[in-house]
């Protein structure tokens, strides 16, 4: 077995952190990293061992089976429920009482009320109680930015927006509130967070990641998991790490297509976030739907057993993604039959199959065990993992949580947490001649495709899969146009749309002439997964035309980009006076934007990804020197971004001084204490994300130009200063070498914070 020799002692941000007061809905803050969480105690182990010994093969295989809700409702189609939604008693009895399935997932295509969820889960658990050993179901749902399939819930910014805050507390709070409201919906399991590294800007699920940086992914993911899982009580849900491993960088940029990742890079860039999540105690894991270097991950014993279990130490259970075992023979063609696909995947290490409609999986797996093709020990292993999680969640004692026990659901205090996060998600990237903030009396024209829709604020997985019903179910929340018309002297004219059906550029231009400033809202509508595939990141022609025509009026233009991935706008960037980027800030994003534009709040977001300038030049911030060749002007070989990872402006100014390293020489088992003083030199209170980068000047693997190794978010009043402290240790300086060993090679390094830098030596 290959060994993963990683030094996992985390860089600790040891200044400027606050600890939240513990309460049922707000457990203590997990900003500091902790040793690996022990998932299961001896009591749970004993109960599971005793239960497994009593179970029949049919019960065991049933526990490994997960159906989608549509398979047991009254709808005629296997992909949609009838309206009104209702469970089909015969289908429920067939699936649960006869086949003894262990899990159900999904929604009936639209969000349910808490009452409907409670009634649904109660009915399913009553059926489970009729099985021989009365094993409760575990119900799972994509509650990825709040319990987004329950009406009246609190929706937070999506993960890329949370990453833009550079504030781990928002990742944690999002998890805490989401867990509370998910349990208030009687659901104990969320398919979140996404831990894939968002290195491909064209990939349609970029916004579901924490961006392109390894350290952000590690720390934000661990914080969100701790928020979800809390103390393990009935305010907590099981988190699910997605999508293990390497799903986020398909070679084509299209969802669920092949990735080509050398094992060295897989270990250096993609493993760390999952390792951090495992150490944080994540209970479940969802497997990458795609293939890596030609091998589907669902068929890889190396990925699912040797690496995941043997090296990373994962103790929870692994569930497939949608229909993925079947895809081994229908899509990937590595086996000839469904039965062979089941054999390969279960033997590789799959514990639960998201079937999601047909129960043939159960019959075929039983046949495989009886034929000796799958060992009973492998079945017992998988079932034990599933049952341990069910015990951990308290499902045997309380299979259904009651909405009445969760009075804070959809509360104003939860809304305030979501808005606080949204305020820090927005990234101000341009503010020519300090146009912003505006005075309240400024006459504003709000126009553009994303100006009057909740879809561009929330993205996919919002009320339904594609987020296409957000305007209906979030009708009581403000679009950008509504927020500005309520809070300022603003007028709305659509101008352009996403589908081209309501374009009226002339009307928008005419309205601009009677305004002082134009708030031009562009970007993207909602999407996710394969429906979000695109051939181009270029801004649509009509949107470019609107910007150009508005610029001809001579009015100041504030460009607001509400989007899930960068939309390239280099053609119009010189024409606008200010630029805000909002990566899906959620239901309170428009209110937050209004506060920022009028100076009620101060922008503090920073980009968690590079923002490309050219349609075929995608380079991550931690590029290699060879990615920035300095050649004559007729070559386009330089590193040329519209904006770079970490960019973000404020209405105040911050000065960095006194960067100090307590030693300039570090041993392999040593550390360096780093301190830097940050001063608010402006006239407005503000928050600043302080970022520590490390550069390895020479290495046996071509070194990155720089890599983020620590960060902290601080708040400073005008004139105030604060000393921020970081620790550099072996992990900070390590990389995976050609022999797949994680090493820190002796030599010279540079530590950089702001515009300050200091060199040091590793012995």
C-alpha positions in Angstrom: 0.0 0.0 0.0 1.3 3.5 -0.8 1.8 5.7 2.1 0.7 9.3 2.5 3.4 10.9 4.6 1.8 14.2 5.4 2.5 16.5 8.3 -1.0 17.5 9.2 -0.3 19.9 12.0 -2.3 22.9 10.8 -1.2 26.5 10.6 -2.9 28.2 13.4 -4.1 31.8 13.2 -3.5 32.7 16.8 -4.7 36.3 17.0 -7.9 38.2 16.4 -10.3 35.3 16.8 -13.4 35.4 18.9 -15.3 32.5 20.5 -19.0 32.4 20.2 -21.2 31.8 23.2 -22.5 28.3 23.2 -26.3 27.7 22.9 -28.5 25.1 21.2 -28.3 27.0 17.9 -24.8 28.5 18.2 -22.2 26.1 19.4 -18.7 27.3 20.2 -16.6 28.5 17.3 -14.2 26.0 15.7 -11.9 28.5 14.1 -8.8 26.8 15.6 -7.9 23.5 14.2 -8.1 20.4 16.5 -6.8 16.9 16.6 -8.7 14.3 14.7 -12.2 13.7 16.0 -13.0 10.1 17.1 -16.2 9.3 15.4 -17.5 6.3 17.3 -17.1 5.1 20.8 -17.1 1.6 22.3 -20.8 1.8 23.1 -21.8 2.4 19.5 -19.3 -0.2 18.3 -20.9 -2.8 20.6 -24.4 -2.0 19.6 -23.6 -2.2 15.9 -21.7 -5.5 16.3 -24.7 -7.0 18.1 -27.2 -5.7 15.6 -25.2 -6.9 12.6 -25.0 -10.4 14.0 -28.8 -10.6 14.1 -29.5 -9.2 10.6 -30.3 -11.3 7.5 -28.4 -10.8 4.3 -31.5 -9.2 2.8 -31.6 -6.7 5.6 -27.9 -5.9 5.3 -28.1 -5.3 1.5 -31.3 -3.2 2.1 -29.4 -0.9 4.4 -26.9 -0.3 1.6 -29.6 0.9 -0.7 -30.8 4.5 -1.2 -33.9 5.4 -3.2 -35.0 8.8 -4.4 -38.3 10.1 -3.0 -39.9 10.0 -6.5 -39.6 6.2 -6.5 -42.1 6.0 -3.6 -44.6 8.8 -4.5 -47.8 8.8 -6.5 -46.2 10.2 -9.7 -46.4 8.2 -12.9 -42.9 9.3 -14.0 -39.9 7.9 -12.2 -38.4 11.4 -12.2 -41.2 13.5 -10.8 -44.0 13.3 -8.3 -47.6 13.9 -8.9 -49.1 17.3 -7.9 -50.1 17.6 -5.2 -47.3 15.6 -3.7 -48.1 12.4 -1.8 -46.4 9.2 -0.8 -47.7 6.0 -2.4 -48.4 3.6 0.5 -47.9 0.5 -1.7 -44.5 1.8 -3.0 -43.4 2.7 0.5 -44.3 -0.7 1.8 -42.6 -2.4 -1.1 -39.3 -0.5 -0.7 -39.0 -0.3 3.0 -41.0 -3.3 4.5 -40.2 -5.8 1.7 -36.7 -4.6 0.5 -35.7 -3.0 3.8 -33.9 -0.1 2.2 -31.8 2.0 4.6 -32.0 5.5 3.0 -34.1 7.9 1.0 -33.1 11.2 -0.5 -34.3 14.2 -2.5 -37.5 16.3 -2.9 -40.6 15.9 -5.0 -39.3 18.6 -7.4 -40.4 21.5 -5.2 -39.8 22.5 -1.6 -41.9 21.2 1.2 -43.1 22.9 4.3 -41.7 21.7 7.7 -45.1 20.1 8.3 -44.9 18.2 5.0 -41.4 17.0 5.8 -42.4 15.9 9.3 -45.3 13.9 7.9 -43.2 12.4 5.1 -40.3 11.3 7.4 -42.7 10.1 10.0 -44.5 7.8 7.5 -41.2 6.4 6.2 -39.9 5.8 9.8 -43.1 4.1 10.7 -42.6 1.7 7.8 -39.0 1.1 8.9 -40.2 0.2 12.3 -42.1 -2.7 10.8 -38.8 -4.3 9.6 -37.4 -7.3 11.6 -34.8 -5.2 13.5 -36.7 -1.9 13.4 -33.7 -0.1 11.9 -34.5 3.6 11.1 -34.0 5.2 7.8 -31.4 7.9 7.2 -32.9 10.7 5.0 -30.5 12.8 3.0 -30.9 16.1 1.1 -28.7 18.7 -0.7 -29.0 21.3 2.1 -25.9 23.1 0.7 -26.6 26.8 1.7 -29.3 26.4 4.2 -32.1 23.8 4.1 -32.9 25.0 0.6 -35.7 22.5 0.0 -37.8 23.7 2.9 -40.1 26.7 2.5 -39.4 29.8 4.6 -35.9 28.6 5.5 -32.8 30.7 5.9 -30.6 30.6 2.8 -27.0 31.6 3.1 -24.4 32.6 0.4 -23.2 29.7 -1.7 -19.7 28.2 -0.8 -17.7 30.4 -3.3 -19.4 33.4 -1.8 -18.5 32.2 1.7 -14.9 31.7 0.6 -14.9 35.4 -0.6 -15.3 36.5 3.0 -12.0 34.9 4.0 -13.8 34.5 7.3 -14.1 31.0 8.7 -16.7 32.0 11.1 -19.2 32.5 8.3 -18.6 29.0 7.0 -19.2 27.7 10.6 -22.3 29.8 11.2 -23.7 28.7 7.8 -23.3 25.1 9.0 -24.8 25.7 12.4 -28.0 27.4 11.1 -28.3 24.9 8.2 -28.1 22.0 10.6 -30.7 23.4 12.9 -33.2 24.2 10.2 -32.5 20.8 8.5 -33.3 19.0 11.7 -36.3 21.3 12.1 -37.4 19.7 8.7 -37.0 16.2 10.3 -33.9 15.5 8.1 -30.6 14.3 9.7 -28.2 14.3 6.8 -26.9 16.9 4.4 -24.9 16.3 1.2 -22.5 19.1 1.9 -19.8 20.6 1.8 -18.2 20.4 -1.6 -14.4 20.0 -1.0 -13.3 19.8 -4.6 -10.7 22.4 -5.6 -12.3 25.0 -7.9 -9.4 25.4 -10.4 -11.5 25.3 -13.6 -13.5 28.5 -14.1 -15.6 27.0 -16.8 -16.8 24.1 -14.7 -20.5 24.6 -13.9 -20.1 23.7 -10.2 -17.3 26.1 -9.4 -19.6 28.1 -7.2 -20.2 25.0 -5.0 -16.5 25.0 -4.1 -14.5 27.2 -1.7 -12.4 28.3 -4.7 -9.0 27.5 -6.1 -6.8 27.5 -3.0 -5.9 24.4 -1.0 -5.7 26.1 2.4 -9.0 27.9 2.0 -10.6 24.6 1.1 -9.1 22.8 4.1 -10.1 25.5 6.7 -13.5 26.5 5.3 -14.5 22.9 4.8 -13.5 21.9 8.3 -15.3 24.9 9.8 -18.5 24.1 7.9 -18.4 20.4 9.0 -18.0 21.4 12.6 -21.0 23.7 12.2 -23.1 21.0 10.7 -22.2 18.3 13.2 -21.8 20.4 16.3 -21.9 18.3 19.5 -23.8 15.5 17.8 -27.1 16.4 19.4 -30.5 16.9 17.7 -29.4 20.3 16.4 -26.8 18.6 14.3 -26.8 16.7 11.0 -24.3 14.4 9.4 -22.1 16.2 6.9 -21.1 14.6 3.6 -17.8 15.4 2.0 -18.2 15.9 -1.8 -17.1 14.7 -4.2 -14.2 12.3 -3.4 -11.8 12.7 -5.3 -10.8 15.1 -8.2 -14.3 15.7 -9.5 -13.8 19.5 -9.9 -11.3 19.6 -12.7 -12.7 17.8 -15.7 -10.3 18.2 -18.7 -13.1 19.5 -20.9 -14.6 21.8 -18.3 -17.9 20.0 -18.7 -19.6 18.3 -15.7 -19.1 14.6 -15.1 -16.4 14.2 -17.8 -13.0 12.7 -17.5 -10.2 14.3 -15.4 -6.5 13.8 -16.0 -4.6 14.3 -12.7 -1.2 12.9 -11.9 -1.1 11.2 -8.6 1.4 13.7 -7.3 -1.0 16.6 -8.0 -3.9 14.6 -6.7 -2.1 14.2 -3.4 -0.8 17.7 -3.1 -3.9 19.7 -4.2 -7.0 17.5 -3.9 -6.4 15.2 -0.9 -5.7 17.9 1.8 -9.3 19.3 2.1 -10.7 15.7 2.5 -8.0 14.9 5.1 -8.9 18.1 7.1 -12.6 17.1 6.8 -11.9 13.6 8.0 -9.9 15.0 11.0 -12.8 17.3 11.7 -15.1 14.3 12.1 -17.1 14.2 8.9 -19.5 11.2 9.1 -20.2 10.5 5.4 -18.6 10.9 2.0 -20.0 11.1 -1.6 -18.0 9.6 -4.4 -16.9 11.4 -7.5 -19.1 10.6 -10.4 -16.3 10.9 -12.9 -13.2 9.1 -13.9 -9.6 10.0 -13.3 -7.0 9.0 -15.8 -9.5 6.6 -17.3 -10.6 4.8 -14.1 -14.0 5.6 -12.7 -13.6 6.4 -9.0 -16.5 4.1 -8.1 -14.4 1.2 -9.5 -11.1 2.2 -7.8 -10.1 0.1 -4.8 -7.1 2.3 -4.5 -9.2 5.5 -4.1 -12.0 4.0 -2.0 -10.1 1.6 0.3 -6.3 2.0 0.2 -6.2 5.8 0.2 -9.5 6.7 1.8 -9.5 4.1 4.6 -5.9 3.0 4.9 -4.1 6.3 4.5 -6.6 9.0 5.4 -8.3 7.1 8.1 -12.0 7.7 7.2 -14.4 5.7 9.5 -17.8 6.8 8.2 -19.7 5.5 5.2 -19.3 6.3 1.5 -22.3 6.8 -0.7 -22.4 6.9 -4.5 -23.7 9.8 -6.4 -26.8 9.5 -8.7 -27.0 6.2 -10.5 -23.2 6.0 -10.6 -22.9 2.2 -10.2 -25.1 1.7 -13.2 -22.9 4.2 -15.2 -20.0 1.8 -14.9 -21.6 -0.3 -17.6 -23.9 2.2 -19.4 -21.6 5.2 -19.6 -18.0 4.2 -18.8 -18.2 0.7 -20.4 -15.7 -0.9 -18.1 -18.1 -3.9 -17.4 -20.8 -5.6 -19.5 -23.6 -5.9 -17.0 -25.2 -4.1 -14.1 -24.4 -7.1 -11.9 -20.7 -6.8 -12.8 -20.8 -3.1 -12.0 -22.2 -3.8 -8.6 -19.5 -6.4 -7.9 -16.7 -4.0 -8.9 -18.0 -1.0 -7.0 -18.9 -2.8 -3.7 -15.6 -4.6 -3.7 -13.8 -1.4 -4.4 -15.3 0.1 -1.2 -18.8 1.6 -1.9 -21.0 1.3 1.2 -24.3 2.7 0.0 -25.7 2.9 -3.5 -27.8 5.9 -4.6 -29.7 3.6 -6.9 -31.9 5.8 -7.2 -35.1 4.3 -8.7 -34.8 0.6 -9.2 -34.4 -2.0 -6.5 -32.6 -4.5 -8.8 -29.4 -3.5 -6.9 -30.7 -5.4 -3.9 -31.5 -8.6 -5.7 -28.2 -8.6 -7.7 -26.0 -7.9 -4.7 -27.6 -10.7 -2.8 -26.9 -13.0 -5.7 -23.3 -11.9 -5.8 -22.8 -12.7 -2.1 -24.5 -16.1 -2.5 -22.2 -16.8 -5.4 -19.1 -15.8 -3.4 -18.3 -12.9 -5.7 -18.7 -10.4 -2.9 -17.6 -11.5 0.6 -20.0 -11.4 3.5 -17.2 -9.6 5.4 -17.4 -6.7 2.9 -21.2 -6.5 3.4 -20.8 -6.5 7.2 -18.2 -3.8 6.9 -20.4 -1.5 4.8 -23.5 -2.1 7.0 -21.6 -1.5 10.2 -20.4 1.9 8.9 -24.0 2.9 8.0 -25.4 1.7 11.3 -22.7 3.5 13.3 -23.7 6.8 11.7 -27.4 6.2 12.4 -26.6 5.5 16.1 -24.3 8.6 16.1 -27.3 10.8 14.9 -29.6 9.4 17.6 -32.0 7.9 15.0 -32.6 4.7 17.0 -33.8 6.8 20.0 -35.5 9.6 18.0 -36.0 8.7 14.3 -38.0 11.9 13.6 -37.4 15.4 15.0 -40.4 17.6 15.5 -40.5 21.1 13.9 -42.1 22.4 17.2 -38.8 21.8 18.9 -37.0 24.3 16.7 -38.5 27.8 17.4 -35.7 29.7 15.7 -36.4 28.3 12.3 -36.5 31.1 9.7 -35.9 33.6 12.5 -34.7 37.2 12.3 -31.5 36.3 14.1 -30.7 33.6 11.5 -31.5 36.1 8.7 -29.1 38.5 10.3 -26.3 35.9 10.2 -27.0 35.3 6.5 -26.9 39.0 5.7 -23.7 39.5 7.8 -22.1 36.8 5.6 -23.5 38.4 2.4 -22.0 41.7 3.3 -18.5 40.1 3.3 -19.0 38.1 0.2 -19.1 41.1 -2.2 -15.8 41.9 -3.7 -15.2 45.5 -4.7 -12.6 45.3 -7.5 -12.7 48.8 -9.0 -13.7 52.2 -7.5 -12.5 54.9 -10.0 -12.0 58.3 -8.3 -13.7 56.9 -5.2 -17.1 57.0 -6.8 -18.4 54.7 -4.0 -20.0 55.0 -1.6 -22.9 56.9 -3.0 -25.1 59.5 -1.1 -28.7 58.5 -0.5 -30.0 61.3 -2.7 -28.1 60.0 -5.8 -30.5 59.2 -8.6 -29.8 55.6 -9.6 -30.9 53.6 -12.6 -30.9 49.8 -11.8 -30.7 47.8 -15.0 -29.5 44.5 -16.4 -30.3 40.8 -16.6 -29.5 40.0 -12.9 -31.2 43.1 -11.5 -34.6 41.8 -10.7 -34.3 38.1 -10.1 -33.6 36.0 -7.0 -32.0 33.3 -9.3 -28.8 35.3 -9.7 -28.5 35.8 -6.0 -29.1 32.2 -5.0 -27.9 30.0 -7.9 -28.7 26.3 -8.2 -29.9 24.0 -5.4 -32.3 26.8 -4.3 -35.9 25.6 -3.8 -35.4 23.2 -6.7 -32.5 21.6 -8.4 -31.7 24.3 -10.9 -32.8 27.2 -8.7 -35.4 28.2 -11.4 -38.2 28.7 -8.8 -36.3 31.1 -6.6 -38.4 34.1 -7.6 -41.6 32.2 -6.6 -40.4 30.9 -3.3 -38.3 33.9 -2.2 -40.9 36.4 -3.4 -40.8 38.1 0.1 -37.0 38.7 -0.3 -35.5 41.7 -2.2 -34.0 41.5 -5.7 -31.4 44.1 -6.3 -33.9 46.4 -8.0 -36.3 46.0 -5.1 -33.7 46.7 -2.5 -32.5 49.9 -4.1 -36.0 51.2 -4.8 -36.9 50.6 -1.2 -33.7 52.1 0.3 -32.7 54.8 -2.2 -33.7 57.1 -5.0 -33.7 54.4 -7.6 -35.6 53.4 -10.8 -35.6 50.0 -12.5 -35.6 49.3 -16.2 -34.8 45.7 -17.3 -32.6 46.6 -20.3 -31.5 43.0 -21.1 -32.5 39.5 -20.0 -30.7 36.1 -19.9 -33.0 34.5 -22.5 -33.2 37.6 -24.8 -37.0 37.8 -24.6 -37.3 41.1 -22.8 -34.4 43.1 -24.2 -35.0 46.8 -24.5 -31.6 48.6 -24.6 -33.1 51.9 -25.9 -35.4 52.1 -22.9 -32.6 51.6 -20.5 -30.4 54.1 -22.1 -33.2 56.7 -22.1 -33.7 56.1 -18.4 -30.0 56.5 -17.8 -30.0 60.0 -19.1 -32.3 61.0 -16.3 -30.1 59.4 -13.6 -26.9 60.3 -11.9 -25.5 56.8 -11.7 -26.2 53.5 -13.4 -26.2 50.3 -11.4 -25.6 47.7 -14.2 -26.4 44.2 -13.0 -25.1 41.4 -15.2 -23.6 37.9 -14.6 -25.5 34.7 -14.8 -28.8 33.1 -14.0 -29.1 30.0 -11.9 -27.8 26.5 -12.9 -25.9 23.5 -11.6 -24.4 20.3 -12.9 -24.7 19.4 -16.6 -27.4 22.0 -17.4 -24.8 24.6 -16.5 -22.2 23.4 -19.0 -21.1 26.2 -21.3 -18.9 26.7 -24.4 -17.8 30.2 -23.4 -17.3 32.4 -20.4 -17.6 35.5 -22.6 -20.3 38.0 -21.6 -23.3 37.7 -24.0 -23.2 40.2 -26.9 -26.4 42.0 -25.9 -25.1 42.5 -22.4 -21.9 44.0 -23.8 -24.0 46.2 -26.1 -26.1 47.5 -23.2 -22.9 48.5 -21.3 -21.5 50.3 -24.3 -24.6 52.2 -25.0 -24.9 53.2 -21.4 -21.3 54.4 -21.4 -22.1 56.7 -24.3 -24.5 58.7 -22.0 -21.5 59.8 -19.9 -23.1 58.6 -16.7 -21.1 56.9 -14.0 -21.5 53.1 -14.2 -21.3 50.6 -11.3 -21.1 47.1 -12.7 -22.5 44.4 -10.4 -21.7 40.8 -11.5 -23.9 38.3 -9.8 -22.6 34.9 -11.0 -21.4 31.4 -10.1 -18.2 31.6 -12.1 -16.3 34.4 -13.7 -18.0 35.9 -16.8 -15.3 37.6 -18.9 -16.0 41.2 -19.4 -12.7 42.7 -20.6 -14.4 44.5 -23.5 -16.4 46.7 -21.2 -14.2 46.9 -18.1 -12.6 50.2 -19.1 -16.1 51.7 -19.6 -17.3 51.2 -16.0 -16.3 53.2 -13.0 -16.8 50.6 -10.3 -17.0 46.8 -10.2 -18.7 44.6 -7.5 -18.5 40.8 -7.9 -21.0 38.7 -5.9 -20.6 35.0 -6.0 -24.3 34.0 -5.2 -24.7 35.9 -1.9 -28.1 34.4 -1.1 -31.5 35.7 -0.2 -30.1 38.8 1.6 -27.5 39.6 -1.0 -29.4 42.5 -2.5 -29.9 44.1 0.9 -26.2 43.7 1.6 -25.3 45.2 -1.7 -27.5 48.2 -1.0 -25.8 48.8 2.3 -22.4 48.6 0.6 -23.2 50.9 -2.2 -24.6 53.6 0.1 -21.7 53.1 2.7 -23.9 51.7 5.5 -21.3 48.9 5.4 -17.7 48.7 4.1 -16.7 46.1 1.5 -14.2 43.5 2.7 -14.5 40.5 0.4 -11.6 39.2 -1.6 -11.5 37.0 -4.7 -11.1 33.2 -3.8 -10.3 32.6 -7.5 -8.4 34.3 -10.3 -10.7 36.3 -12.5 -9.7 35.6 -16.1 -9.3 38.4 -18.6 -9.1 36.3 -21.8 -11.4 33.5 -22.9 -8.8 30.8 -23.4 -6.3 31.7 -20.7 -7.1 30.2 -17.4 -4.2 30.2 -14.9 -4.5 29.8 -11.1 -2.9 32.3 -8.8 -0.3 29.8 -7.6 1.1 29.4 -11.0 4.6 28.2 -12.0 7.2 30.6 -13.3 6.9 29.1 -16.7 3.3 30.3 -16.9 4.5 33.9 -17.0 7.1 34.0 -19.8 8.4 37.5 -20.5 8.5 37.5 -24.3 8.2 40.2 -27.0 4.9 41.9 -27.3 3.7 39.7 -30.3 3.6 36.7 -27.9 0.8 36.3 -25.4 2.7 34.3 -22.9 2.4 36.4 -19.8 0.3 36.0 -16.7 -2.5 38.5 -17.5 -5.6 38.4 -15.3 -8.5 40.7 -15.1 -8.2 40.5 -11.3 -6.2 38.1 -9.1 -6.9 35.8 -6.2 -6.9 37.9 -3.0 -7.9 41.2 -4.7 -10.5 43.3 -3.1 -10.9 47.0 -2.2 -12.3 48.8 0.8 -13.7 52.3 1.4 -10.9 52.8 3.9 -7.1 52.1 3.6 -5.0 49.7 5.5 -1.2 50.0 6.0 1.0 46.9 6.8 4.1 47.4 8.9 6.6 45.5 11.1 6.5 42.1 9.5 8.6 40.1 11.8 9.8 36.5 11.9 11.1 35.4 15.3 13.8 33.4 13.6 15.2 33.3 10.1 16.3 29.6 10.4 13.9 26.8 11.0 14.5 23.1 11.6 12.3 20.3 10.2 10.5 19.9 13.5 10.5 23.6 14.4 8.3 26.6 13.7 8.5 30.3 13.0 6.2 32.8 14.7 5.2 35.5 12.3 3.7 38.9 13.2 2.5 41.9 11.2 0.9 45.1 12.3 -2.1 46.3 10.3 -3.4 49.9 10.7 -6.6 51.5 9.4 -5.2 54.7 7.9 -8.6 55.8 6.5 -11.7 57.5 7.9 -14.1 54.6 8.0 -14.2 51.4 10.1 -13.4 48.3 8.1 -12.6 44.7 7.9 -9.4 43.4 6.4 -8.5 39.8 5.4 -4.8 39.4 6.2 -3.1 36.8 4.0 0.2 35.1 4.5 1.8 33.6 1.4 4.9 31.4 1.2 7.2 31.1 -1.8 9.7 28.2 -2.1 12.5 29.7 -4.1 14.0 26.4 -5.3 12.7 22.8 -5.2 13.0 19.5 -6.9 9.4 19.9 -8.2 9.0 23.2 -9.9 7.8 25.5 -7.2 4.7 27.7 -7.2 5.2 31.4 -7.4 3.4 31.6 -4.1 0.8 29.7 -2.0 -1.6 30.9 0.7 -0.7 29.3 4.0 -2.7 31.3 6.6 -5.3 34.1 6.8 -7.3 36.0 9.3 -10.1 38.5 9.2 -9.8 41.6 11.5 -11.9 44.6 12.2 -10.3 48.0 12.7 -11.7 51.4 13.7 -10.2 54.5 11.9 -6.6 55.0 13.2 -6.6 51.7 15.1 -3.9 49.0 14.7 -3.7 45.3 15.4 -0.9 42.8 15.4 -1.8 39.6 13.6 0.1 36.5 14.3 0.6 33.3 12.3 2.7 30.2 12.6 4.9 28.7 9.9 5.6 25.0 10.4 6.7 22.0 8.3 3.3 21.7 6.6 3.6 25.3 5.4 6.7 24.4 3.5 5.8 20.9 2.2 4.9 19.5 -1.2 4.5 16.1 -2.7 7.7 15.1 -4.6 8.3 12.8 -7.5 8.3 9.7 -5.2 4.8 10.7 -3.9 6.3 11.6 -0.5 5.3 14.8 1.2 8.5 16.6 2.1 9.8 19.9 3.1 13.1 20.4 1.4 15.9 22.4 3.0 16.5 25.8 1.3 15.3 29.4 1.1 11.7 30.6 1.4 9.9 33.9 1.4 7.0 34.9 3.6 4.8 37.7 2.2 2.0 39.6 3.9 0.6 42.5 1.9 3.6 44.3 0.2 6.0 43.1 2.9 8.2 40.1 2.7 11.0 38.4 4.6 13.2 35.5 3.7 14.1 32.5 5.9 15.9 29.2 5.7 14.7 25.7 6.3 17.5 23.4 7.5 
